[in-house]
Amino acid sequence: MIKKAKENGDNPQHTQIDIPNGGVKAITVEELYDKEKFDLSTMDSGDTDEHFYPFRTTRDGLKSDEVEERLEKFGHNRLEHKEPNPIIQFLLFMWNPLSWVMEAAALVAIVLSNGGGEPPDWEDFVGIILLLLANSIIGFVEQHNAGNAVKSLMDSLAPEAKVKRDGKWTSIDAGDLVPGDIISVKLGDIIPADGRLIAAHGSVSIDQAALTGESLPVSKETGDEIFSGSTCKQGEAEAIVIGTGTNTFFGRAAKLVGGAHDEIGHLQTILAKIGNFCICGIAIFIVAEILVMYAGFRYSYRRGINNLLVLLIGGIPIAMPTVLSVTLAIGAKQLSEKKAIVTHVTAIEELAAVTILCSDKTGTLTLNKLVIDKETIKQYSDVSVEDIIRYAAYACRTDNQDAIDICVTTTLVDPTKTRDGIEEMFFKPFNPTDKRTEITYKLLSDGSVHRVSKGMSHTILDLCKRDKTDAQIKQLNDDVDEYAKRGLRALAVAIDDVPSGQADGEGLGFKLIGLLPIYDPPRSDTKETIERAMQLGVKVKMITGDQLAIAKETGRRLGMGDNMFLSKTLKDGPPPKSPFKDVDDLVLHADGFAGVYPEHKYEIVERLQNMGFIIAMTGDGVNDAPALSKANVGVAVADASDAARSAADIVLTEPGLSVIIDAILGSRQIFQRMRNYAIYTCSITIRILVGFSILIFAFKYDFPAFMILILAILNDGTIMTISKDHVNPSPYPNSWNLFEIFTYAIVYGIYLAASTIVFFAVIVKTDFFQHKFHVRSFQQDERDGSYNDPILNSIVYLQVSTISQALIFITRSRGLFFTERPSIILVSACIMAQMVATFIAVYANWSFTDIKGSIVWIWNIIWFFPLDAVKFALRAYFDPLQKRAIEELSEPSTDEQRQRRSISSGPPSRRSTMATAEGQRRRDTLASGNKYYAAHTRVLSTKRHHRNFGKTLNLGDASRVNLNKDELRRFSVVQ
């Protein structure tokens, strides 16, 4: 079937194949992609230009009916994704270290709780199983809903392909491509499917490093093969699709390795560390209780087991993985409503921690729209400012206008009347040689003929012959220099009269009439947005490829400062007599850099990260991909290329800096919800462990294990609503500071434990409550010196339940608890839980709970209000540490600051975390525990949702984006 033609020795150059008359219709998919039968990478068309062998495609593309047939035969242009078995996925929610502790508690209740003439603890066993099932069901359902929300966000970013069908070019979802389609690719596009070039416009360069390992982009010519997932770095081309989905180069590779595996997410690491904190605490207090109860107090076996169950059940934050992961997923949807679509959901954590935002100038800080500054127009004759603009508008094209033409004509009151009153006789468009435009026109009012020319100042000055003096020449040069210092471009305008009335007649000579200052103005909200960013502790740096003078003028207008430098200072070092000691100091405190190329952006990000700062970088082009990938948070601005979107963590759907700041505020709110929950749940663990252990050690008090189970159910049901709570964003950048979280938790937990211990001591050791509230007293058991009574159980249960849930309102607010309005759903859940808890304490009389009734609200209210003071005391310690980091951005660094940064390792990009050998060892050590939380964080993985193969292929930072310095310099040449 295959016939190879050989040239220059034994090297096969082309393959000619005998194809059945029906083309691809008569060939099975397996046969078509069997290289022993059909080698599509080298085969020759052996046909006319009107058909593309063997796909029977014309240059007008496929017809609609052919597309439908091929979709049915080849399937959609997507990789196969095998959804996990829902039953196994559900069971995995009960397979993590936190669940193991609860499952161990269930085994203790049913297997070890024997003896003493009592049956196994069936009530606790059933309750624990129901709690595990309820948590897994809620987690499974919430994760499914959150997963659908994340999927919809990813689908909104699904790349499009420009395809020719039925003779017309149109944009379609890349997933709908079929073999035989004619596609068009340009600079910045990610190749949507395997294909062969049929036309190349200019020099075409494709970066396929992540696919083939080639270190530099590869030049492609007509007939060459291109691969799905690679990036067009230069030129434009048309290609015929020869492979889609799993029949692409990448699809086959992914199939061989069993698909891409998700790396261990940062949230999984946080879940593991918090879980380990709680588990270690439980282990310590269980050992202590065993020693005290059995060795010291000589408790009976069954009595001691019941007390151990209290710690096992009450100390585990079983709902934590679900609450944190769902909070992130819901937050991603909320950010999309702020016009910021998150492509890596866990990047929300780092967006909240951003301390420096490196922003592009054009289109982000500015409008990307040239305007004329009418206030500073220069006049060189008696022609008015309005007439200068009108003459300049005459010299503009009326269709296919460039940026300068649009700028001039839109300055008129009514741009549609640009040519009113005149008749165009001849128009000379702009070209790089003459650097000006010219129009010859007839005035309809009197029939006289005139000319207008606009263009570069010195080009127009050389053109002028009439009324030209040395003073005028000097004045023009001075005005151009003034504009340049302010970052304004100059557009000169000159007029001429043509007495002959002929289009090509000789004129009297051009006369200079004015100089128009043109600039790209800042967005109306940019200055205010930068002020907001500074108040939030985020330093905004301008990183632009534009001229230094333009960057400084923009910085002055925006109030962000003009302490800016050319990119060459990164190599040459700080200018003489500058206050900066070294390049790092200059990069940190500079307001921006001009004349920047891709390798400079990458270096700026790298230097700032090495100093310990969390960096966000904006970009829109293929050349920005390395810096976007290197940054902790890469932000692809509106209308960014596919390559930039693929490398970014967040894609903006609306232009402007305000969208980024809104996203930062939104991410801080999301982070606050997670932080508030982490502090709360760790605090409850500490209060249960410390409080009930001391009650045993000091009073030999045995609390019913089933009531701890009820307490856990009510607490978990309430706290799950925190994912939708109203919170105020932190005024400082946020990050997972586990030392801070554990410190808050230990202090809060000990305080709450103290409220219970003191309350218990007052009840049994004094007659205060008996005298004031006329309640019964509690006597010590003379046999073993213990205090155990059903009513006492009610009192302790209600006291622990109510003040524990009240802690939610302390941890969720930065100020006084009543100054920040909580969500209705959180308040409703708390009220419902308190009503249930009070009802159980007052009216329940279940034999296996041993409780009757109690009154504790006044005591809890008295202990609740000082909790705000405790919070402020802790903030007084931790807030200055956050402020210190922000203050380092304002002034040149001191020797102490430089020394501190030199011994601290800055945070690398999230996607390159642990890329070193040492990091890999740490990853392997942590992975054993982290992986068990994958079921909870699986929904946050965007790889399985994204329909772009280039996005799916993520083999680590170095594989995904080539970060070789030579390659970065090569980007500069392309740019």
N, C-alpha and C positions, 0 to 999 in steps of 0.2 A: 504493500500500500504506500510505503514511503520511498521516495527516490531522492537521493542527495546529490546535488551538483557540487563538485569540488573545484576549488581554484587555489593557485599558489601552494601547491603541495597537497597535503592530505587534510587540510582544514576545511570542514564543511562551511560554506557561506550561506546557502539557502536550502530550503527543503521544499520540494514540490510534491504535493499530495493529491492522490486521486480521491476526490470527494464524490459521494453519491449525488445524483441529480437533485435530490431534494434538499441539499445543503444540510444545515444543522437539524432540520426537521427529521432527516433520515438517520441521524446519529444519536445514540444515547449519550446522556451527560457523562457517564463513566468512560465511554469510548473517546469522547471529545477531549477529555482532560487526561487521557492516558498517553504519556509521552512516547511510548513505543509505537503508538498508532498515529497520533497527531501532535506534533511539536509546534504549538502556536507561537513560541518565542522566536523561531527562525524561519517559519514557512513563508514562501513567496506567494504573492497573490495569484500569479499566473493568469490574470484576468484583465479586463479593461478597467479604466479609471472609474467607470460608472458603478462597479461592484467591488466589494471588499470580501475577498475569499477567506474563509469558507462561510462567512456569516450572511452572505447574500444581502449586503447593506449598500444602499446608494449614498451618494454624497448629500442627499436630502434627508438622510436618516431613515429610521424605521417608520413604518406606518402603525397607526394605533392598534389595528387588529394583530399585527405581528408582535407588538409589545405585550399584549394580553396573552398570546400563545407562549411567548418566551418566559413571562412571569410564572405561568403555570408550570412550565418545564424546568426552569432553572431556579425558581424561587426568588425571594427578595434578596437584595444586596446587604445581607446582615450575617454576622456570625451566629451560629447556633448557640443558644444559651439554655442549658438544661436547668429548669427550675427545680429546686430541692423538693423532696417529698414533704408535703405540709405536715404530715404526722410526725416525721423525724424532726422537722423544724420546730414543731410545737414541743416535742420532748426535750430538745436542746435547751429550751428556756429553763429546764430544771437540771441542766448539766453545767454547773459552774461552781466555784468554791463556796459562794454564799449559799447556793441551794444545797450543796453537800452538807453544810452545817445543819440546815433545817431538816434534811433527810436523816442525818445522824440523830437529831433530836427525836424524829418520828420512830426510829429504831430503838432508841433508848426507852421511849414511852411504851412500846409494844413488846419489846424483847427483854429489856433489863429491868423494867418497872414491875418486878414481881417480889413476892415475899411479904412478910408481915401480915399474913392472912388476908391480903387484898388481891383482887384480880389485876391483870395488866391495865395500864392507863389508856383504855380505849378512847376516852373522850379527847385527851390531848393528841393521841395518834390521829384520830379522824379530823380534828381541828387543824393539825399541821398539814395533813394531806390536802384538805380543802383550801388552806391558805396557799400552798404551793400551786394547786390547780388554778385557783382564782388569779394569782399573780401571773401564771403562764398564759392563761386565756386572755387577760387584759393586755399583757405584753404582746402576745401574738396578734391580736386584733388591732391594737394601736400601731404596731410595727407594720402591719399590712396596709393600714390607712396611710401612715406616714410614707411607706414605700411607694404607694401610688402617687402621693404628692411629689416626692422626689423624682419619680419617673416622668411625671408630666412636665417638670422643670427641665429635665434632660431632653425630653422630646422637643421642647420649644427651641433647644439649641442644636437640634439635629442638622447636620450640614446639608446644604443644597448643592445640586450639580447643574451646571448649564449644559443642556442637551439639545440636540437638533432632531426633531421628529416632524414628520409630514412637511419637511422643507422649512420649518420655522424653529428659531432658537427660543428656548423657554427654560425657566428654572424649576426643577422638581426636587423632591426629597431624594437624597442620594441612595436611600434604601430601595428606590423603585427602578434603579438602573438594571438593564439586562444586557447580556452579550449581544454585540452588534450595534449598540447605541453609539452615536457620535457625540463626544463631549468636548468641552472647551475648558482649558485650565490656564490660569494666569498667576502672576507673582503673588505669593501668600496663600494660594489654595492648597488644601490637602487633597491628594489624588484620591478620588472616591472609589475607584475600582482598577483592577489590572487592565492595561490597554497597550496599544501600539500607536505611535505617533503617525499621523497621516499628513500633518502640516505643522511647520515650526516657524513662528514669526520672531525673527531675531535669534539671539543666542539663548537656548533653553537649558537651564541648569536645575537638576532635581537632587534634593538631599534625601538619600535613602539609607542614612547611617544606622538608624534604629532597626532597619530590616536586613541590611546586607553587611553592616559593619564597616563600610567604606568611610574613611575619615573626612573626605571632602565631598561637596556636591558634585554630581556627575553630569557632564554635558550630554545632551540628547539630541539626536537628529531624526529626521523622518525615517520611519521603519524601526526605530528602537523601541524597546519595551519599557513601560513605566509601571510602578507597583502601587497598589492600594496602601494608603497610610504614609507614603512619602510626601515630601513638601516641595512645591515649586518655588525655587529661590530666585529665578530669573527668567524673563521672557514670557511669551504666550504660545500656546500650541493647541492643536486639535488632535484627538485620538479616537480610535475605535475601541470600545470595550471588548476585551477578550475573556475576562473572568470576573465573576462576582461572588460575594459571600464566601463560603468555604472553598470555592474553586480559585481563590486568589493566592498569591505567594504567601501572604500573611495568614490567610485562612488555613492553608495546608500546614503551615508551621504551628499555628495555634492548636490544630487538631492533633499534631504529633506529640506536643508537650502536654496535651490535656487541657489547654486553655490557660489564660493568665491567672495567677493566684494573687489575691489581695495581700498587700503587706499588712503587718500588724498596725492598726490605727492607733493614733495618739489617745483617743478616748478609751480604747481597750486597756492601754497602759494605766491611765488614770483610774479606771474602774478596778483594775487589779490592785493598785497601790492602796486605794481607799478600802477595798475589801480585805486586803492583808492587814491593814491597821485594825479593823474591827475583829478579824479572826484572831490576831495576836492578843488583843485585849481580852477576848473571851477565853483563850487558852490560859492566859496568866491568872485570871480570876477563878477559873475552874480548878486549876491546880491549888490555888490558895484555899478555896472552899473545901476541896477534898481533904487537905491537910488539917484545916481547922475543925471541920465537921466530924470526920472519922477519927483522926488522931487526937484532936483536942477535946471535942465535946462527946465523943463516942456515940454519935447519931446511929440510929438503925439504918440498915441498908436502903430501905424504901424511902425513908424520910430524906436522906441525903440526895437520892436520885431525883426526887421531885424538885429540890432546890437547884440542882444542876440544870434541870430543864428550863427553869426560869431564865438562866443566863443564855442558854443555847437559843431559846426562842426569841427572847427580848433583845438580845445583843446583835442580831443579824439584820442589816438593812436590805431585806429581800427584794424590795421594789426598786432599789437604786439603779441597776443597769437599764431597766425599762424607762424609768423617769428621765434619766440623763439623755439617752439616745433619742427618745421621742421628742424631748425638748429641742434637741438640735434639728431634727427633721421638721418639726412644726416651725421652728425659727427660720429654716431655709425658705419655706413658703412665705413667711412674713417678709423676708428680705426681698423676695421676688416682687412683692407688691410695692416695694420701694425702688423698683427698676434695677435691682441688682440680683442676677441669677447666679447662684452658687454652684459651681461645677464639681468642687470637692467639699462636701458638706462639713467635714471636720475642720476646714479652713476657717470656719466661723470663730473657732477658739482663738486662732492667731490674729484674725482681723480685729478682735476685741483688744489684743495686746499690742497693736501697731503703735510705735512711737514716732516713726518718721515715714512720711509719704513722699515718695519721689514722683512728681507729676510732670507729664508732658505739658508743654505750653500750648501748642496749637490745637484747638478743638476742645481742650479740657479747661485750661485757665482762660483761654480766649474763645471767641466765637468761630474761629477759622473762617472769617468773612472780612475781607478788606473794606475799610471805609475811609472817607476823606475827613480829616480834621479841619472843618471849615473855619475855625477860629484862628488858625495859623497859616492860612493860604497867603502866599507872597504875590504882590502885584508889581509889574514892571512897566505899566502904562496906565492910561486912564480907563481901561476896561474894568468894569466892576467885578466883584467876586462871583456873583451869580452868572454873569456873562462868560467868565472864564470857565466855569463848570459847564455851561451850555455849549461853548465851543468844543470843550474836551469831549462832551457827549456826542457831538457831530462825528468825531473821529473814532467812534466805537462801532463795532459790528452790531447789526440788529438781530442776527441769529448766530447760534453757536458761539456765544460770547465767552471770552476767557475771564479770569478773576478780575483783572483790571477793568475790563469793559463793564462788567456787572457792578463793580465798585463805583464807577463814574456815573453810569446811567441811573442807578438807584439813589444817587444823591439828589437828583432832580425831584421836584414836587410830584410830577407825574411822569414816570419813566416811559409810559406808553406813547408819550408825545415828543419823544426824543427828536424825531425828524420833522416835526410839524413846521410848515412854512418853507421847507427847502426840498430840492429834488437832487438826489445823488447822481452825479455824472461819472465819477470814477472813484474807486476805493482801493487803497493799497494796504493789505493786512500786515500785521506784525510779522517780522522774521528775525531770527537771531543775528543776522548780518547788519541790517539797517537799524534794528532796535527801536522802531517807531511805527506808528500807523499814520495814514494820511487820507484825507477825503477832499475831493473837488466837487463842489455843489453849486446849485443855482438858487438864488433867492426868488421865491415865487412872487413876492411883492413887487419887485422892480426888474427882475431878470438878470441882475448882476451875478457874476461868477466869483467865487472865493475858495480858498483852501484853508484847511486846518490840519495841523500835525501835532501829535502828542507822543511822548516817549521819554527815554532816558535824558536826564538834564543836559549832559555835555553833548549828546548827539543832537539835541534840539538847538543848543547854543551854537554849535558849528554850522547848523543849517541856516540860522538867522543871519541876514545881511542888512536889514533895515533898522535904523535907530539903535544900532549896536555901539556901545561905548565901553571904554575901559572900566568906568565906574559900574556899569551894568554887569560886566563880566565878573568883577570882584564881588559885587553884591550877590550874584547868583552862587558863586563858589562859597561865600560865607554862609548863605542860606542853606545850601546843601550840607555843609559841614555841621551846621546847627541841627538840622534834621537828623543827621547821622548820629550825633551825640545823644539825641533823644530817642533813637531807635525808629525813626520815621523814614519811609522810602519817599523819594522825590520823583514827581511826574511833571515834566515841563510841557507847556502848551504854547504854540506859536500860530499866528494867522498870516494869510497872504491874500492879496487881491489879484485877479486875473482880468485885465482890461479887455483882452481879445474876446472873452466870453467862450473860448474853446476849452474843452476838457483837458487837452494837452498843451494849451497855450502857456506862454511864459508869463510868470507873475512879476510883481514889483519887488518881491523879496520878502521872506518871512520875517515877522516881527515877534519877539518874545513878549508874551502878555502875562504869564503867571506861572507859579510853581505850586503844585498840589501835594500836600503831605498825606501819605497813605500809610495806614497801620491796621493791624489786626486787633480790634479792641477787646478788652477783658469782658467776660460775661457780666451781666448786671448784678448777679448774686455772688460772684467770685470773691470780692473783697470781704463781704460779710461772712462768707463761708470759711475763708482763711482765718478770720478772727475767731469763729466758732471752733475751728480746728485747734488753734492755739490755746483756747480756754479748756479744751478737752485733753491737752497735753500732747497733741500731735503736731510735730514740726513739718511744714510743707516746704519741700525743696523743688525748685524748677529745674528740670533736666531737658534741655532743648538743643536741637541741632542748628538753631538759628544763630544770628550774629549776637555778640556780647552786648552791643549797645541796645539792640532790640530787647534782649532779655532783661537788662537793667531797667529800661524804661517801663516795661510791663511790670516788673517787680515794684517800682516806685508807685505806679498807678494802683496796684493791688495792696499796697501797704505791707508787703512781705519782705521788703528790704532790697537793696541793690548791691549787697556784698557778694557779688558773683564773679566767677573766674572762667577762663577758657579751659577746655579739657586738657590742654598741654601741661597745666599745672600738676596734673596727676603724675606726670613723668618728671617734670622739672622741679617740683617741690614748691613750697610757698614763695610768693614774691618777696624781694628784699624789703626789710623794715616792716613786714607784716607781723601781727601779734601771734601768729600760729607757729608752733614749734616744729611740726612735721606735717606730712601729707594727711595722715589720719585726722589730726586736729583741724586741718583746713576743710576736709570733706565733712566733718561733723558739724562745723559751725558756719559753713558757707550757706548763703541763701539759694544758691543754684549754680549750675554750670551751663556754658554755651559752647556751640561748636562740637557737640557730643556725637560720637558714633557708638555702635552697639557694644564694642569692647569696653568703652568708657562707662556705659550704663552698668554693665556687668561688674566692673571693678568697683564702682561707687557702692553698689549693693553689697558686694563682698566685704569691702572695708568696713562699712557700717555694721554688718552682721558680726564681724570679728571683734568689734568693740562692744558687743552685747546688746545691740538694739534690734527690735523686730521691725522689719521693713516691708512696706507695700510699694509696688512699682506699677505705674500705668504704661500701657503701650497699645499699639494698634497694628503694627506691621510684622511681617515675617522676621525681620531683623531684630525685633524686640523680644522674640521668643526666649533666647538664652537668659536675658535679665528677668523676664517674667517668671521663668522656671526657677531661677536662683533665688528670687525674693521669697520671703516667708509667705506673702500674699501677692500673687500676680493678678493685676486687674486689667482686663481687656476692655477698652473703652468702646462706646457705641460705634458701630460700623467697622469693627476691627476685622482683620483677615482671619481665615480659618486657622492658620498656624498660630496666631496670637491667642485666639480663643482656646485652642487645644492646650497651649502651655499655661494658660491662666487658671486661677482658682475661682475668680469671679468675673462674670461678663455683664457689663452695663448695657442696658437697653435704651438709655437716654443720655445725651451728652452733658458734660459739665462736672465740675468738682463737687457740687452740692450732693450729687447722687452718691459719691464715694463717702462723704462725711455722714450722710444719712445711713449708709450701710454700716459704717463704723459704730454709730450710735445704736443701730438695731442689733449688731452683733454683741455689743456690750450689755444690752438688755437681756439677750439670750444667755450670755455667759453669767450674768448676775443670777438668773433663775437657777442655773446649774450649780453655781457656787453656793447660793442660799440653801439649796437642797442638801448639798454635800455637808455643809456646816451643821444643818439641822439633824440629818440622819446620824452623823458621827457623834453629835451631842447626846442624842437619845441613847446610843450604844453606851457611851460613858456613864450617863445617869443611871441606866439599868444595872450595869456591872458594878459601879461603885455603891449606888444606893442600896440595892438588895443584898450585896455582899456584907456591907457594914451592918445592916439590920440583922443579919445572921450572926456576925462576929460579936456585936455589942448586946443584942437583945434575944438572940436565938429565935428570931421571928421567921416563920415559914410562910411565904406568899404563895397562893395557889397558881400553879403553872398555867392552868386554863385561862385565868384572867389576864396573864401576860399575853396569851394568844389573842384574846379579844382586843387587848390594847394594841397589839401589832396590826391587826386587821383594820381597826378604826384609824390608826395613824397612817397606814399605807394608803387607805382609800382616800384620806383627806389630802395627803401630800402629793398624790398624783396630779392634782389639779394645778400644781405650781407651774407646770409647763405652759399654762395659758395665763399666768398671773401678770398683773400690771406692775412693772418695776421701773424705777428711775435708773438710767445708765450711770455708771461710775464716771466721775470727773477725771479719772486717771486711766491710763491703759491697764487692762486686766490680763492676768495670766494665771495658770494653775500653780499657785504657791501653796503646796501641800503643808508646808510648815505653818503657814498662816491659818489654813483651814483646820489643821489638827489642834493648833493652839486655841483658836476660838472654841472648838468642840470640847476640848478638855476643860476649859474654864467654864463654859456654859453647863457642861455635864456635871461637873463637881458642884456648881451653884444649885442646880436643880436637885441633885442628890442630897445636898445639904438641906434644902427646903423640906424634903421628905423625912430625913433623919431627925432634924430638929422638931418637926411636927410630931413625929412618932414619940420622941423623947418627952415632949411637953405633955402628950396625952397620957403616957404610962408612968411618968415620973413625977408629975405635978397634978394639982386639982384645978388648974386654970380653966379648962373647958367645962369641967363639971360644975364649977362655980358660976361661970358666965353664961353657959348655954344649957345648964341643967341636964347634961347627958350623963349616962352611967359611967362609972370608972372601970378600969381594966386591971385585973389582978394577975400577978405573976404566978405561973404554975410552980407549986412548991416542989414537985418531983424533979424537974430539970431546969427550973429558973427561966423558962421561955415565956413569951407573950404571944399567944395565938388565940384569936377569937373571931367568929364570923363577922361581927360588926366592925372589928378592927380591919379585917380584910376589905370591907366596903370603903372604909375611910381611906386606906392607903391606895386602893385602886382608883377612886375618884380623884384623889389628890395628884397622883402620878399622871393620870390620863388628861386632866384639864390643863395643868400647867405645862405639860409636854407639848400639847397642841398649841398653847398660847405662844410657845417659843417660835413658832412659824412667823408670827407677826414681828418678832424682834429681828430675826435673821434676814427677813425680806426687805428691811428698810435701812437706809443709811442714817437717817435722822431719828427723831422720836417716832415711835411705832404708829401713832395716829396721824402723822403728817403725810403719809403716802398711802393713797387709796388702793386697797387690794381689789382683785377682780371679784365679781359677784359669785362666780363659781367656787372660788376659794372660800369666801365667807360662808356661802351656803353649805359647803362640805363641812366646815368647822362647826357651824351651828348644829347641823345634823348629828355629827359625831359626839358633840357635847351632850345633846339631848339623849342620845342612846346611852352614853356613859353614865349620865345621871340617873336615868331610868333603871339601868342594871344595878347601880350602887344602892338605890333606894328601895326598889321593889323586888329585885330578883331574889329567889330563894331556892337555888338549885343545889342539890345535895353535893354535887361534884365540884362546886365552886366555893362553898362554905362562906357566903357573904349574905348580908342582910341590908343594912342601910347606913348612911353617914351624911354629915354636913361639913364641907371643906372649902366652899367658894371664897369666903372672906380671907382665909389663910392664903390661898393662892393669889388673890388680888394683891395682898400686901407684899408678897414675894415677887410678884410679876413686875411691878413698876421699877424696882432697882435694876432690872435686867438691862434697861436702856443705858444706865450709868456704867454697867459692866461693859457694854458694847462700846461706849465712847472711850472708856479707858483703854480697851484693846486697840481701837482706831488711833488713839494718841500715840501708840507705839508704831503701828504699821503704816499709817498714812505718810509720815515724814520720809519713810524709805521710798515710797512711790514718788513723792515730790522731788526728792533728791535726784532721781533719774531724769526728771523733766528739766530741772534747773541746769543740768549739765549741757543742755542744748542751746542755752541762751548766750553764754559768754565763752571766750577762749578758755580751754581747759587749764586747770591748775595742775601742778606736779602730782598732787595727791590723786586727782581724778585720772590722770594718765597712768599712774602706777596701778590704780585699782582696775582699770580696763585691761592693763597688760597681763594681769594674773587671772582675769576672768575670761572664760571662753564664751564667745558670743553664740547665740542660737543659730544654727544653720537652717537652711530651707527645710520645711517640714518633709518634703519629698526626698531630700537627701540626708535626712537624719539617720545617724548610725551607719553612714556609708563607709566609714573607716574600718580598719581591721578591729580596733578596740571596740568601736561601736557595734560591729557585727557580733562580737562576743557578748556584749551586753544585751543585744537583741535576742541572741539564742538563749541567754539566761532567763530573760523576762518572758520569752515566748511561751514557755511551758505553762505559765499561769494565765497570760493574756489571751491565749487562743480560745479559752473556754467562754469568753464573753463575745465571741464572734457572732453568735446567733442574735444578740441584742444590737450589734453595730452593723450587721450585714446590710440593713436597709440604707445605711449611710454611704455605702460604696456606690459610686456613680459609674464605675467601669461597666457593670452589667446592664446599666440603663442606656449608656451612650451608644449611638449608632454610628459613630465615626471610628473606623478601624485604627486610625492613627492615635486616637485617644485610648482605645482599648489596649494597644501595645504599650505597656509600661514596665520596662525591664530595669528600672532604676534610673536615677538622674542622668548618669553618664550615657546610658544607652538611649534614653529618650531624646535628649537634646545634646548635641555635640558641643562640649564646653572647651574645646581646645583653643588656646589663645590665637593660634594661626588662623583657625576657622573664623574666630570672631573678627579678626582683621580683614578676612576675606569678605565678611558681611559688609564691612565699611566700603569696600570697592563697589559692591553691588548697590549700596545705598547712594 
